[in-house]
Amino acid sequence: MKISFIKLISIMFLISFIASCASVKDFQKMNKDQRAVKLCKGSSVVSSYDIKIRHSRSKLNNIESLLTKGYRSVESCNTKVVDTGKKDKKGVAIIRTSKSCSDNLIPLTFYAVESLSAEMSDLKAVIPGMVEMRDKKYNSCKLEYGRLSAEEAFSIYESQ
């Protein structure tokens, strides 16, 4: 079962939203560093980098797995319509459909291996830069928000 990237992001956002609800009292109980962490982890810039990094790492893992196997698995399905020989009350023939699926293994071509290898190299080169940028944004966010009072921090938290 494949879940689209958009659906995955939506589910992750909903879960993080539900799990991250807080009040002014919660912010007052936190020290300045804890408040800054709470704000920065919820920052759209930092979250955006986290999503891109996770997506790129997942893609890299999929490519590595595919190259290790050496083939793609493609599902092929056929639907058959079968006449049951029975009729309903109106005299209309009752038909039944049956679906049969099978996995077809398709070996990777030389071109596919080259293309996937190039994409894997690109991802391996890009991911560390994304991690570094996310860390820079996170650290500058902590410095900026670490100076705020509980009320100021909560106000920003509400607007995120």
C-alpha positions as CSV (number, residue, x, y, z in Angstrom):
1,M,0.0,0.0,0.0
2,K,1.5,3.3,-1.1
3,I,0.7,6.6,0.7
4,S,1.2,9.7,-1.2
5,F,3.8,12.2,0.1
6,I,1.0,14.9,0.5
7,K,-1.1,12.5,2.6
8,L,1.9,11.6,4.7
9,I,2.7,15.3,5.4
10,S,-1.0,15.9,6.3
11,I,-1.1,13.0,8.7
12,M,2.2,14.1,10.3
13,F,1.0,17.7,10.6
14,L,-2.3,16.6,12.3
15,I,-0.5,14.4,14.8
16,S,2.1,17.1,15.6
17,F,-0.7,19.7,16.0
18,I,-2.7,17.5,18.4
19,A,0.4,16.5,20.4
20,S,1.8,20.1,20.6
21,C,-1.1,22.0,22.1
22,A,0.0,24.3,24.9
23,S,-1.2,27.1,27.1
24,V,0.3,30.3,28.6
25,K,0.6,28.4,31.9
26,D,2.6,25.6,30.1
27,F,5.0,28.3,28.8
28,Q,5.3,29.9,32.2
29,K,6.4,26.5,33.7
30,M,9.1,26.2,31.0
31,N,12.5,27.8,31.3
32,K,13.7,30.0,28.4
33,D,15.5,27.2,26.6
34,Q,12.5,24.9,26.7
35,R,10.3,27.6,25.3
36,A,12.8,28.3,22.5
37,V,12.9,24.6,21.7
38,K,9.1,24.4,21.6
39,L,8.8,27.4,19.3
40,C,11.7,26.3,17.0
41,K,10.5,22.7,16.6
42,G,7.1,24.1,15.5
43,S,8.7,26.6,13.2
44,S,7.5,26.2,9.6
45,V,11.1,26.7,8.3
46,V,12.6,24.0,10.5
47,S,9.6,21.7,9.9
48,S,9.9,22.2,6.2
49,Y,13.6,21.1,6.3
50,D,12.7,18.1,8.5
51,I,10.1,17.0,5.9
52,K,12.5,17.5,3.0
53,I,15.3,15.6,4.8
54,R,12.9,12.7,5.8
55,H,11.6,12.5,2.2
56,S,15.1,12.5,0.7
57,R,16.3,9.9,3.1
58,S,13.3,7.7,2.3
59,K,13.9,8.1,-1.4
60,L,17.6,7.2,-0.9
61,N,16.7,4.1,1.1
62,N,14.2,3.1,-1.7
63,I,16.8,3.5,-4.4
64,E,19.4,1.6,-2.4
65,S,16.9,-1.3,-1.9
66,L,16.0,-1.3,-5.5
67,L,19.6,-1.4,-6.7
68,T,20.4,-4.2,-4.2
69,K,17.4,-6.3,-5.5
70,G,18.2,-5.5,-9.1
71,Y,14.5,-5.6,-10.2
72,R,11.2,-3.7,-9.8
73,S,8.1,-5.4,-8.8
74,V,5.0,-4.3,-10.8
75,E,1.5,-5.4,-9.8
76,S,-0.6,-6.5,-12.8
77,C,-4.4,-7.0,-12.2
78,N,-7.2,-8.5,-14.3
79,T,-10.9,-8.3,-13.7
80,K,-13.1,-11.0,-15.0
81,V,-16.9,-10.8,-15.3
82,V,-18.5,-14.1,-14.5
83,D,-22.2,-15.0,-15.3
84,T,-23.5,-16.9,-12.3
85,G,-26.4,-18.4,-14.3
86,K,-28.9,-17.0,-11.8
87,K,-31.4,-14.2,-12.3
88,D,-32.7,-11.6,-9.8
89,K,-36.5,-11.0,-9.2
90,K,-36.7,-8.8,-12.3
91,G,-35.2,-11.5,-14.5
92,V,-31.8,-9.7,-14.9
93,A,-28.8,-12.0,-15.0
94,I,-26.7,-11.8,-11.8
95,I,-23.0,-11.3,-12.7
96,R,-20.0,-11.4,-10.4
97,T,-16.6,-9.9,-10.9
98,S,-13.4,-11.3,-9.7
99,K,-10.1,-9.6,-9.6
100,S,-6.8,-11.5,-9.8
101,C,-3.4,-9.8,-9.4
102,S,0.1,-11.0,-9.8
103,D,3.5,-9.4,-9.2
104,N,5.7,-9.1,-12.3
105,L,9.4,-8.8,-11.7
106,I,11.1,-6.5,-14.1
107,P,14.9,-6.6,-14.1
108,L,16.6,-3.2,-14.0
109,T,18.2,-2.2,-17.3
110,F,21.7,-0.7,-17.5
111,Y,20.2,2.7,-18.1
112,A,17.9,2.4,-15.1
113,V,20.9,1.4,-12.9
114,E,22.9,4.3,-14.1
115,S,20.0,6.7,-13.6
116,L,19.2,5.4,-10.1
117,S,22.9,5.5,-9.2
118,A,23.2,9.1,-10.3
119,E,20.1,10.0,-8.3
120,M,21.5,8.2,-5.3
121,S,24.8,10.2,-5.6
122,D,22.9,13.5,-5.9
123,L,20.8,12.7,-2.8
124,K,23.9,11.7,-0.8
125,A,25.5,15.0,-1.7
126,V,22.4,17.1,-1.0
127,I,21.2,15.6,2.3
128,P,24.1,16.8,4.5
129,G,23.6,20.4,3.2
130,M,19.9,20.2,4.1
131,V,20.8,18.9,7.6
132,E,23.3,21.7,8.0
133,M,20.8,24.4,6.9
134,R,18.1,23.0,9.2
135,D,20.5,23.0,12.1
136,K,21.6,26.6,11.3
137,K,17.9,27.7,11.1
138,Y,17.1,25.8,14.3
139,N,20.1,27.3,16.2
140,S,19.4,30.9,15.1
141,C,15.7,30.4,16.0
142,K,16.7,29.2,19.5
143,L,19.0,32.3,19.9
144,E,16.2,34.6,18.8
145,Y,13.4,33.1,20.9
146,G,15.5,32.2,23.9
147,R,15.3,35.9,25.1
148,L,11.5,36.0,25.1
149,S,9.2,36.0,28.1
150,A,6.7,33.2,28.5
151,E,3.9,35.5,27.3
152,E,5.8,36.7,24.2
153,A,6.8,33.1,23.4
154,F,3.2,31.9,23.7
155,S,2.0,34.6,21.5
156,I,4.4,33.5,18.8
157,Y,3.5,29.9,19.4
158,E,-0.2,30.7,18.8
159,S,0.6,32.4,15.5
160,Q,2.6,29.5,14.1
